Amino acid sequence: MSAFNLMAIVLVITAIFAVINDRFIKLHRTIGVMLIALVFSLCILLAKYLGLIEHDWVTPLVMQVDFSDTLIQGMLGALLFAGSMNIEFKDLKPRLIPITVLAICGVLISTLLVGYGMYYAIHLLSSVELPLMYCFAFAALISPTDPIAVLAILRSIGVSKGLDMDVCGESLFNDGIGLVVFTFFFSLAVNAETMSFAEVSLFFARNVFGGIALGAVAGVGAYLLMRMTRDYHIEIMLTLALVFGTFQFAEWIEVSAAIAVVIVGIVFGHLCYKGMTHKALESMYTFWEVVDEVLNSTLFVMIGILLLVIPMDSHRLLLGIFAIIVVLFGRWISVLIPVALLSRRYFFSPRSVRILTWGGLRGGLSIALALTLPNSAYRETILLMTYAVVVFSIIIQGTTIPWVAGNRTTIGDEYDDPLLDDNNPNTRSHVGKRSEKLESE
């Protein structure tokens, strides 16, 4: 089956699940469509177990989808750009140092804690084996919070502007840091490579600072090109070229593509908001809002259906539960330490640690990275643990964030607290704020 046919089928399924959720379940659309996809997959597995169906056409179809390539090469750049271009630089600037420290230190601390924690937890299950470097590879891919999941859920949560910026900014930046750390441990685990301290430092510096430099240059260059035209169709075309061109060029010169695209979104969005016409801005933000919604919903449906091909047995299921506990503990410590140190100079909400911990959702990116590992028993174990953490974070953590944050409502409900009024510019979330500003104008 061709890639176009697969894409068409996935889009049809996503649209149907989205309608069902909107009409009957009424959860946040990304959580709702994933939950429906999970139930759909469980029904197929149960029917096969009971012998009710002999020919399952869905599972072979799912096995044809290259989930890793589809997300990393096709969707990640667009989703990161759509999220980062909504971040206003004047809001980001005063929180830049806390966000950077949370992103870098948080990923490194969590990777160490989760890596060693899973290594010793696995030794409790004699039938499962996973070398230390593979444990670190798992820790690296699961430690960064997925901006795709976080940004999707935060649209329904009312938090202060500073805390909102910490959560969203950290999720966007630690995504790129996590990819760099995973690439490092991937090389050590799979290729049995060794690196000196100087080589490790050069590897991280090239990826991180190279991605930042490329993103800044590409963002400014694209804005200068955009000023040469007044046709908003061409302007939207330029943004598409900017996203995918920057992502591919970053991979070609071996710098962090994720960091480059995040910086492109922030720089380009900042320049365009100052220099573009109202009509052009409205068209651009509407276009990327639609792209963001479609890709998010499609991604979460793919995560739910992926259950059909996840290797599962009682030992691996128990290991998945261990992974959820260890990852949550690692996330808590990796947030607690930086916040405790930074709070001497920067203000943090009393709810910061628990919201950053419980709101640290994992999504399709973690699964995509797990799927890049070569076929082996190690890959199956890591994939099962990753899937368990991702499903738990989205279904359980995603639906209970308001309760953990101390709000009275659940995902999808309207906030009647005047302190969280969307018309209050001092408290509203920044996500989607620019497009709403344009509509109000």
SEFISE-652901 format. One line per 8 residues: number of its first residue (from 1); their letters; for each residue x, y, z of C-alpha. Coordinates in Angstrom, 3 decimals. Last residue first. Layout:
<nodes>
NUM	A	X,Y,Z; ...
</nodes>
This chain:
<nodes>
441	ESELKESR	-8.685,43.377,16.378; -10.299,40.648,18.458; -9.450,38.046,15.821; -5.833,39.189,15.743; -5.561,38.922,19.485; -7.021,35.395,19.364; -4.372,34.381,16.810; -1.701,35.810,19.076
433	KGVHSRTN	-2.983,34.103,22.201; -2.938,30.576,20.800; -0.881,29.413,23.735; 0.051,32.422,25.876; -2.118,31.290,28.761; -4.197,33.940,30.461; -3.229,35.492,33.783; -2.061,39.052,33.218
425	PNNDDLLP	-4.081,39.606,30.041; -7.381,39.059,31.896; -9.971,38.388,29.195; -9.336,34.651,29.465; -10.571,34.799,33.054; -8.373,32.736,35.352; -8.595,35.106,38.316; -12.329,35.434,37.609
417	DDYEDGIT	-12.776,31.699,38.363; -15.488,30.452,35.990; -13.188,28.229,33.985; -14.850,26.359,31.117; -14.578,22.587,30.991; -12.516,20.672,28.411; -10.098,19.086,30.854; -11.527,19.087,34.339
409	TRNGAVWP	-12.564,21.879,36.654; -11.973,22.828,40.273; -8.389,23.991,39.864; -5.719,22.944,42.399; -2.965,22.174,39.890; -3.344,18.452,40.600; -7.065,18.702,39.795; -6.425,20.733,36.637
401	ITTGQIII	-3.680,18.255,35.546; -5.979,15.224,35.962; -6.902,14.489,32.347; -3.377,14.816,30.970; -1.789,12.894,33.849; -4.041,9.857,33.402; -4.604,9.576,29.637; -1.533,11.429,28.336
393	SFVVVAYT	1.039,10.461,30.944; -0.197,6.887,31.349; -0.228,6.262,27.588; 3.283,7.707,27.185; 4.754,5.836,30.179; 3.331,2.466,29.057; 4.424,3.048,25.434; 7.978,3.829,26.506
385	MLLITERY	8.196,0.718,28.682; 6.871,-1.457,25.827; 9.237,0.122,23.294; 12.230,-0.308,25.622; 11.477,-4.016,26.060; 10.910,-4.570,22.345; 14.129,-2.728,21.453; 16.160,-4.802,23.919
377	ASNPLTLA	14.749,-8.020,22.436; 16.203,-6.886,19.109; 15.330,-4.858,16.020; 17.534,-1.759,15.806; 16.484,1.314,17.831; 14.649,3.954,15.775; 11.331,2.728,17.197; 12.264,4.022,20.645
369	LAISLGGR	12.798,7.481,19.126; 9.327,7.425,17.555; 7.798,6.307,20.847; 9.400,9.225,22.686; 8.287,11.649,19.969; 4.717,10.385,20.108; 4.008,11.766,23.547; 5.324,12.310,27.060
361	LGGWTLIR	3.671,14.681,29.494; 5.520,16.702,32.099; 2.340,18.242,33.513; 2.634,16.108,36.654; 6.158,17.324,37.365; 5.906,20.889,36.031; 2.538,21.251,37.770; 3.835,19.790,41.050
353	VSRPSFFY	7.013,21.866,41.059; 5.379,25.122,39.961; 2.367,25.144,42.297; 3.972,27.543,44.802; 4.575,29.801,41.751; 8.203,30.489,41.001; 9.976,33.854,41.304; 13.574,34.063,40.171
345	RRSLLAVP	16.762,34.821,42.135; 16.736,32.425,45.096; 14.049,30.352,43.354; 16.668,29.190,40.837; 18.307,26.668,43.177; 15.065,25.130,44.474; 13.549,25.199,40.974; 16.608,23.432,39.517
337	ILVSIWRG	16.529,20.672,42.194; 12.749,20.087,42.285; 12.302,19.727,38.526; 14.825,16.893,37.998; 13.685,15.337,41.292; 10.041,15.215,40.176; 10.885,13.992,36.666; 13.017,11.168,38.026
329	FLVVIIAF	10.223,10.107,40.382; 7.688,10.168,37.529; 10.067,8.174,35.311; 10.684,5.580,38.063; 6.969,5.061,38.743; 5.958,4.797,35.078; 8.927,2.507,34.317; 8.020,0.103,37.136
321	IGLLLRHS	4.509,-0.153,35.695; 5.979,-0.901,32.269; 8.226,-3.542,33.831; 5.134,-5.258,35.181; 3.705,-5.284,31.656; 7.022,-6.612,30.335; 6.855,-9.536,32.769; 3.176,-10.256,32.030
313	DMPIVLLL	3.580,-10.184,28.246; 3.412,-7.502,25.547; 5.038,-6.715,22.210; 3.459,-3.478,20.853; 1.948,-4.056,17.383; -1.748,-3.501,18.080; -1.005,-0.816,20.692; 0.127,1.396,17.783
305	IGIMVFLT	-3.560,2.233,17.254; -3.525,4.600,20.230; -0.271,6.335,19.248; -1.503,6.729,15.654; -4.691,8.364,16.938; -2.546,10.746,18.996; -0.506,11.725,15.943; -3.555,12.326,13.766
297	SNLVEDVV	-5.101,14.614,16.383; -1.887,16.606,16.748; -1.311,16.790,12.982; -4.818,18.114,12.316; -4.766,20.630,15.196; -1.306,21.993,14.369; -2.056,22.318,10.654; -5.282,24.197,11.483
289	EWFTYMSE	-3.443,26.565,13.848; -0.695,26.963,11.248; -3.169,28.188,8.641; -5.014,30.478,11.059; -1.704,31.994,12.197; -0.632,32.690,8.627; -3.978,34.086,7.463; -4.325,36.395,10.469
281	LAKHTMGK	-0.756,37.596,10.096; -1.218,38.361,6.396; -4.477,40.212,7.035; -3.006,42.296,9.868; 0.047,43.295,7.844; 3.485,42.005,8.759; 6.345,43.815,10.556; 5.960,43.467,14.312
273	YCLHGFVI	4.199,40.120,14.482; 6.469,38.895,11.702; 9.681,39.616,13.606; 8.586,37.841,16.808; 7.098,34.880,14.938; 10.280,34.449,12.885; 12.534,34.544,15.937; 10.379,32.214,18.089
265	GVIVVAIA	9.539,29.767,15.287; 13.099,29.661,13.941; 14.419,29.045,17.478; 12.082,26.053,17.840; 13.058,24.811,14.352; 16.788,24.947,15.127; 16.347,23.225,18.494; 14.498,20.338,16.832
257	ASVEIWEA	17.006,20.054,13.984; 19.927,19.699,16.410; 23.113,20.040,14.357; 24.475,17.483,11.913; 25.013,19.632,8.774; 22.447,17.530,6.876; 20.120,17.231,9.877; 20.021,20.998,10.225
249	FQFTGFVL	19.403,21.369,6.475; 16.426,19.005,6.703; 14.800,20.862,9.590; 15.529,24.315,8.171; 14.021,23.405,4.789; 10.968,21.794,6.360; 10.117,24.792,8.516; 11.223,27.619,6.208
241	ALTLMIEI	9.641,26.086,3.101; 6.330,25.838,4.939; 6.713,29.425,6.180; 7.522,30.601,2.651; 4.344,28.990,1.294; 2.371,30.920,3.898; 3.963,34.141,2.663; 3.290,33.184,-0.954
233	HYDRTMRM	-0.419,32.817,-0.181; -0.268,36.075,1.808; 0.704,38.004,-1.320; 2.435,41.178,-0.168; 5.952,40.134,-1.204; 9.510,41.328,-0.598; 9.001,41.513,3.184; 8.696,37.722,3.224
225	LLYAGVGA	12.270,37.305,2.009; 13.569,39.421,4.899; 11.457,37.334,7.316; 12.870,34.098,5.889; 16.432,35.342,6.390; 15.767,36.405,9.993; 14.286,33.016,10.879; 16.994,31.068,9.025
217	VAGLAIGG	19.794,32.960,10.789; 18.244,32.480,14.240; 17.475,28.791,13.646; 20.970,28.050,12.319; 22.625,29.731,15.294; 20.445,27.910,17.853; 20.941,24.544,16.147; 24.714,25.025,16.012
209	FVNRAFFL	24.689,26.012,19.685; 22.919,22.794,20.687; 24.288,20.215,18.252; 27.833,21.539,17.970; 28.147,22.162,21.712; 26.824,18.703,22.595; 29.223,16.850,20.280; 32.165,19.122,21.159
201	SVEAFSMT	31.684,18.430,24.862; 31.447,14.664,24.231; 34.576,14.745,22.075; 36.495,16.679,24.731; 35.370,14.262,27.457; 36.546,11.323,25.354; 34.078,9.221,23.429; 33.497,5.468,23.138
193	EANVALSF	31.365,3.733,20.542; 29.533,0.442,21.111; 27.462,1.112,17.990; 24.076,0.395,19.534; 24.509,1.479,23.147; 27.144,4.219,22.841; 25.679,5.667,19.646; 22.155,5.622,21.089
185	FFTFVVLG	23.540,7.230,24.260; 24.698,10.287,22.285; 21.653,10.437,19.997; 19.416,10.265,23.083; 21.262,13.211,24.680; 20.856,15.296,21.497; 17.176,14.412,21.157; 16.616,15.257,24.808
177	IGDNFLSE	18.200,18.695,24.378; 15.872,19.397,21.434; 12.792,18.377,23.411; 14.148,20.192,26.430; 13.653,23.478,24.583; 9.988,23.111,23.611; 8.884,21.505,26.882; 10.806,24.091,28.900
169	GCVDMDLG	9.175,26.984,27.079; 5.682,25.540,27.460; 5.944,24.760,31.169; 7.938,27.854,32.150; 5.795,30.153,29.976; 2.608,28.831,31.577; 4.135,29.351,35.001; 4.927,32.975,34.183
161	KSVGISRL	1.566,33.684,32.519; -0.438,32.230,35.380; -2.388,29.054,34.703; -5.700,28.268,33.006; -5.718,24.833,31.429; -7.472,23.817,28.221; -4.842,24.946,25.722; -2.286,23.429,28.064
153	IALVAIPD	-3.185,19.921,26.848; -2.090,20.424,23.236; 1.021,22.352,24.227; 2.133,19.558,26.557; 1.511,16.710,24.105; 3.370,18.242,21.161; 5.976,19.756,23.477; 6.986,16.238,24.614
145	TPSILAAF	8.580,16.353,28.027; 12.213,15.328,27.866; 13.109,12.307,30.061; 11.639,9.469,27.926; 14.183,9.393,25.099; 17.178,9.909,27.398; 16.005,7.399,29.999; 15.515,4.726,27.314
137	AFCYMLPL	19.033,5.363,25.970; 20.318,5.296,29.562; 18.719,1.895,30.089; 20.242,0.793,26.764; 23.652,1.838,28.099; 23.059,-0.161,31.301; 22.252,-3.409,29.514; 18.622,-4.649,29.474
129	EVSSLLHI	17.572,-8.162,30.446; 14.110,-9.404,31.385; 13.399,-12.890,32.778; 15.112,-12.141,36.100; 12.768,-9.290,36.968; 14.318,-7.563,40.013; 17.357,-6.789,37.843; 15.072,-4.611,35.715
121	AYYMGYGV	14.514,-2.293,38.681; 18.281,-1.849,39.069; 18.763,-0.746,35.457; 15.480,1.190,35.520; 16.672,3.370,38.401; 20.160,3.831,36.927; 18.765,5.191,33.662; 15.844,7.020,35.308
113	LLTSILVG	18.118,8.913,37.691; 20.837,9.711,35.144; 18.396,10.712,32.397; 16.302,12.753,34.852; 19.329,14.774,35.970; 20.441,15.418,32.358; 16.947,16.300,31.082; 16.181,18.635,33.979
105	CIALVTIP	19.606,20.268,33.885; 19.197,21.269,30.234; 15.513,22.194,30.032; 15.121,23.540,33.561; 18.297,25.625,33.199; 17.127,27.021,29.854; 13.637,27.780,31.172; 15.000,29.492,34.298
97	ILRPKLDK	17.417,31.577,32.143; 14.823,32.599,29.527; 12.083,33.578,32.000; 12.472,37.370,31.648; 12.855,37.008,27.834; 9.983,34.585,27.142; 7.120,37.031,27.701; 8.749,39.738,25.540
89	FEINMSGA	9.610,37.021,23.006; 5.977,36.062,22.467; 5.577,32.310,22.097; 3.016,31.530,19.406; 5.765,30.790,16.843; 7.050,28.050,19.182; 3.995,25.799,19.013; 3.376,25.855,15.260
81	FLLAGLMG	7.118,25.522,14.636; 7.408,22.487,16.898; 4.414,20.829,15.235; 5.685,21.501,11.705; 9.184,20.236,12.488; 7.931,17.096,14.229; 5.475,15.991,11.548; 7.349,14.644,8.546
73	QILTDSFD	10.890,13.590,9.365; 10.576,12.771,13.060; 6.924,11.769,13.039; 6.562,9.827,9.793; 10.111,8.456,10.006; 9.511,6.947,13.447; 6.001,5.728,12.702; 6.978,3.901,9.519
65	VQMVLPTV	3.435,2.718,8.848; 3.313,-0.751,7.287; 2.870,-2.436,10.683; -0.333,-0.437,11.216; -1.817,-1.907,8.034; -0.834,-5.437,9.044; -2.681,-4.806,12.360; -5.826,-3.358,10.742
57	WDHEILGL	-6.588,-6.196,8.309; -7.319,-8.765,11.040; -8.424,-11.984,9.372; -9.739,-14.618,11.764; -12.092,-12.573,13.913; -14.175,-13.833,16.842; -11.418,-16.162,18.037; -11.603,-14.946,21.627
49	YKALLICL	-8.000,-13.673,21.486; -8.594,-12.047,18.085; -11.722,-10.302,19.386; -9.810,-9.126,22.468; -6.963,-7.688,20.350; -9.457,-5.928,18.040; -11.392,-4.510,21.000; -8.135,-3.341,22.623
41	SFVLAILM	-7.181,-1.484,19.439; -10.536,0.322,19.253; -10.342,1.155,22.975; -6.873,2.633,22.409; -8.062,4.586,19.351; -10.996,5.974,21.353; -8.617,7.046,24.124; -6.285,8.660,21.587
33	VGITRHLK	-9.157,10.555,19.978; -10.320,11.825,23.367; -6.905,12.863,24.658; -6.198,14.904,21.526; -9.738,16.318,21.423; -9.910,17.350,25.077; -12.708,15.138,26.359; -16.296,15.462,25.151
25	IFRDNIVA	-17.113,11.729,25.078; -20.298,11.845,22.952; -20.345,14.402,20.132; -16.818,15.818,20.193; -15.252,12.424,20.895; -17.235,10.685,18.156; -16.435,13.516,15.707; -12.704,13.286,16.494
17	FIATIVLV	-12.771,9.486,16.088; -14.312,9.843,12.614; -11.784,12.520,11.560; -8.842,10.475,12.853; -10.010,7.316,11.052; -10.348,9.246,7.776; -6.923,10.869,8.274; -5.287,7.496,8.995
9	IAMLNFAS	-6.856,5.954,5.868; -5.732,8.852,3.644; -2.188,8.721,5.023; -1.982,4.986,4.360; -3.197,5.476,0.791; -0.653,8.272,0.211; 2.180,6.143,1.615; 1.352,3.430,-0.933
1	M	0.000,0.000,0.000
</nodes>
